[in-house]
């Protein structure tokens, strides 16, 4: 079977790392991967087991020379003839229309851009998850909650584009999400339950026999895009209350990096907080092996939180804000601690607790590894995904036969 994967960028974040690992696993099953993307963000990354096509900004809402670029996509469809199209983060409704009208299609909803004009599904005035479905009322709510552009010349086209994409997928595509939380979000945005399949993400299970940690080089680890919604500022303020000489390592790049460095300096802890920047997936392994624990401080809803199960696979306890789908993999008091969002005091308290009780932290890490092996191993995810591929293809051609009659 040949799968055309469509996504906005080649490499960069957790979504792209998930894709590349999925390519490897599908290739083991003799599935062929094709990757179409619309933006090169300049990060070198090897792309395993996939034939790639780059058409600049064809996946984006705004794309110059769109008709010519859609013809290039059509040429790819004609030449490669994929059995199925798997659409990830794509914001161009015309591209989605072209792909879904010809081939069986699945939309993997990784985040909120499909049903939220701002893409973060958060009311900025109070920091809470937005409880409202996508509609033109979102433009009015922008004035109340500052959750999207207040200029209607900007906001209304965003809403219109989201609505058009939603209608296309509701009529033509099967849907995959990684958590029950995301399924709930789609249900109150009008998607039919029978079209939605929940397939939790996966992580590779590293060999732990070679894992040795020196107390001299261990640290607290957090990683992700350095943007306000990821809550790294809450982590840094909490870390200022952490006892001892343990260090904090924050991996990733983003617009908030300089502000975070200034914050650490202002708190007098800049010598204990390091920002190595973006590192490759292979390099991240060394950080997971050496750290004492992992913190996931996101203050906006996480569709899943892949870094959490990666930490569990390395037998590391996780401390995280209870946001979005995190509660579906983090077991409070068993594999780490789940605390109320934005609560810096509780965050510091739980981190101190684990640092002062290495035996408890070790046991939580072991429990996390067991859960990772039983629920989040690659074979579990890939088997479910392949079964959904086959179901989608059968449904597509059965529907076409019925319509032809």
QUIBEL-V619947 format. One record per residue. N is the residue number from 1. RES is the residue in one letter. OMEGA is omega in whole degrees, 0 to 359 (999 if undefined). Layout:
N|RES|OMEGA ; N|RES|OMEGA
This chain:
1|X|181 ; 2|X|183 ; 3|X|172 ; 4|X|177 ; 5|X|181 ; 6|X|184 ; 7|X|186 ; 8|X|185 ; 9|X|180 ; 10|X|186 ; 11|X|176 ; 12|X|188 ; 13|X|183 ; 14|X|179 ; 15|X|181 ; 16|X|176 ; 17|X|175 ; 18|X|181 ; 19|X|184 ; 20|X|177 ; 21|X|177 ; 22|X|177 ; 23|X|181 ; 24|X|182 ; 25|X|178 ; 26|X|178 ; 27|X|178 ; 28|X|180 ; 29|X|180 ; 30|X|172 ; 31|X|180 ; 32|X|182 ; 33|X|172 ; 34|X|184 ; 35|X|177 ; 36|X|180 ; 37|X|189 ; 38|X|181 ; 39|X|175 ; 40|X|184 ; 41|X|170 ; 42|X|177 ; 43|X|179 ; 44|X|179 ; 45|X|175 ; 46|X|182 ; 47|X|186 ; 48|X|166 ; 49|X|178 ; 50|X|173 ; 51|X|189 ; 52|X|174 ; 53|X|179 ; 54|X|175 ; 55|X|193 ; 56|X|175 ; 57|X|179 ; 58|X|179 ; 59|X|187 ; 60|X|181 ; 61|X|180 ; 62|X|184 ; 63|X|177 ; 64|X|179 ; 65|X|188 ; 66|X|183 ; 67|X|179 ; 68|X|181 ; 69|X|174 ; 70|X|175 ; 71|X|176 ; 72|X|177 ; 73|X|179 ; 74|X|178 ; 75|X|178 ; 76|X|179 ; 77|X|181 ; 78|X|185 ; 79|X|185 ; 80|X|178 ; 81|X|179 ; 82|X|178 ; 83|X|185 ; 84|X|175 ; 85|X|178 ; 86|X|187 ; 87|X|181 ; 88|X|181 ; 89|X|181 ; 90|X|185 ; 91|X|181 ; 92|X|184 ; 93|X|181 ; 94|X|175 ; 95|X|180 ; 96|X|177 ; 97|X|180 ; 98|X|184 ; 99|X|188 ; 100|X|181 ; 101|X|184 ; 102|X|188 ; 103|X|169 ; 104|X|188 ; 105|X|174 ; 106|X|170 ; 107|X|175 ; 108|X|184 ; 109|X|183 ; 110|X|183 ; 111|X|190 ; 112|X|183 ; 113|X|179 ; 114|X|188 ; 115|X|178 ; 116|X|182 ; 117|X|178 ; 118|X|178 ; 119|X|183 ; 120|X|175 ; 121|X|183 ; 122|X|174 ; 123|X|190 ; 124|X|182 ; 125|X|180 ; 126|X|177 ; 127|X|183 ; 128|X|177 ; 129|X|179 ; 130|X|181 ; 131|X|188 ; 132|X|175 ; 133|X|177 ; 134|X|175 ; 135|X|177 ; 136|X|174 ; 137|X|177 ; 138|X|179 ; 139|X|176 ; 140|X|180 ; 141|X|178 ; 142|X|179 ; 143|X|181 ; 144|X|190 ; 145|X|180 ; 146|X|187 ; 147|X|178 ; 148|X|181 ; 149|X|180 ; 150|X|177 ; 151|X|183 ; 152|X|177 ; 153|X|176 ; 154|X|186 ; 155|X|183 ; 156|X|175 ; 157|X|177 ; 158|X|180 ; 159|X|181 ; 160|X|180 ; 161|X|178 ; 162|X|182 ; 163|X|180 ; 164|X|179 ; 165|X|179 ; 166|X|182 ; 167|X|178 ; 168|X|182 ; 169|X|178 ; 170|X|182 ; 171|X|192 ; 172|X|192 ; 173|X|164 ; 174|X|186 ; 175|X|172 ; 176|X|171 ; 177|X|184 ; 178|X|183 ; 179|X|174 ; 180|X|176 ; 181|X|180 ; 182|X|177 ; 183|X|179 ; 184|X|179 ; 185|X|182 ; 186|X|180 ; 187|X|181 ; 188|X|170 ; 189|X|169 ; 190|X|177 ; 191|X|179 ; 192|X|183 ; 193|X|183 ; 194|X|180 ; 195|X|188 ; 196|X|177 ; 197|X|179 ; 198|X|177 ; 199|X|180 ; 200|X|180 ; 201|X|182 ; 202|X|175 ; 203|X|175 ; 204|X|183 ; 205|X|184 ; 206|X|174 ; 207|X|183 ; 208|X|182 ; 209|X|181 ; 210|X|185 ; 211|X|176 ; 212|X|184 ; 213|X|174 ; 214|X|179 ; 215|X|182 ; 216|X|184 ; 217|X|181 ; 218|X|187 ; 219|X|171 ; 220|X|184 ; 221|X|169 ; 222|X|182 ; 223|X|180 ; 224|X|177 ; 225|X|183 ; 226|X|179 ; 227|X|185 ; 228|X|184 ; 229|X|179 ; 230|X|169 ; 231|X|181 ; 232|X|177 ; 233|X|176 ; 234|X|179 ; 235|X|181 ; 236|X|178 ; 237|X|177 ; 238|X|182 ; 239|X|179 ; 240|X|178 ; 241|X|180 ; 242|X|183 ; 243|X|174 ; 244|X|184 ; 245|X|181 ; 246|X|181 ; 247|X|174 ; 248|X|177 ; 249|X|180 ; 250|X|181 ; 251|X|175 ; 252|X|176 ; 253|X|176 ; 254|X|186 ; 255|X|184 ; 256|X|188 ; 257|X|183 ; 258|X|178 ; 259|X|179 ; 260|X|177 ; 261|X|178 ; 262|X|178 ; 263|X|180 ; 264|X|179 ; 265|X|180 ; 266|X|179 ; 267|X|178 ; 268|X|183 ; 269|X|185 ; 270|X|179 ; 271|X|181 ; 272|X|181 ; 273|X|180 ; 274|X|181 ; 275|X|181 ; 276|X|182 ; 277|X|180 ; 278|X|175 ; 279|X|181 ; 280|X|180 ; 281|X|179 ; 282|X|179 ; 283|X|181 ; 284|X|182 ; 285|X|182 ; 286|X|179 ; 287|X|178 ; 288|X|183 ; 289|X|187 ; 290|X|186 ; 291|X|176 ; 292|X|181 ; 293|X|181 ; 294|X|179 ; 295|X|176 ; 296|X|189 ; 297|X|183 ; 298|X|178 ; 299|X|173 ; 300|X|185 ; 301|X|176 ; 302|X|177 ; 303|X|176 ; 304|X|182 ; 305|X|187 ; 306|X|183 ; 307|X|181 ; 308|X|181 ; 309|X|172 ; 310|X|177 ; 311|X|179 ; 312|X|180 ; 313|X|177 ; 314|X|180 ; 315|X|178 ; 316|X|175 ; 317|X|183 ; 318|X|172 ; 319|X|186 ; 320|X|168 ; 321|X|180 ; 322|X|187 ; 323|X|176 ; 324|X|186 ; 325|X|184 ; 326|X|182 ; 327|X|181 ; 328|X|174 ; 329|X|181 ; 330|X|180 ; 331|X|186 ; 332|X|180 ; 333|X|181 ; 334|X|178 ; 335|X|181 ; 336|X|180 ; 337|X|177 ; 338|X|187 ; 339|X|183 ; 340|X|184 ; 341|X|175 ; 342|X|181 ; 343|X|184 ; 344|X|181 ; 345|X|179 ; 346|X|178 ; 347|X|179 ; 348|X|181 ; 349|X|183 ; 350|X|177 ; 351|X|177 ; 352|X|180 ; 353|X|182 ; 354|X|178 ; 355|X|182 ; 356|X|182 ; 357|X|183 ; 358|X|178 ; 359|X|177 ; 360|X|179 ; 361|X|180 ; 362|X|180 ; 363|X|177 ; 364|X|177 ; 365|X|179 ; 366|X|178 ; 367|X|179 ; 368|X|179 ; 369|X|179 ; 370|X|179 ; 371|X|178 ; 372|X|180 ; 373|X|186 ; 374|X|186 ; 375|X|191 ; 376|X|176 ; 377|X|182 ; 378|X|185 ; 379|X|181 ; 380|X|181 ; 381|X|185 ; 382|X|178 ; 383|X|178 ; 384|X|181 ; 385|X|180 ; 386|X|177 ; 387|X|179 ; 388|X|174 ; 389|X|184 ; 390|X|178 ; 391|X|181 ; 392|X|180 ; 393|X|179 ; 394|X|179 ; 395|X|181 ; 396|X|184 ; 397|X|174 ; 398|X|179 ; 399|X|181 ; 400|X|178 ; 401|X|180 ; 402|X|180 ; 403|X|182 ; 404|X|177 ; 405|X|999
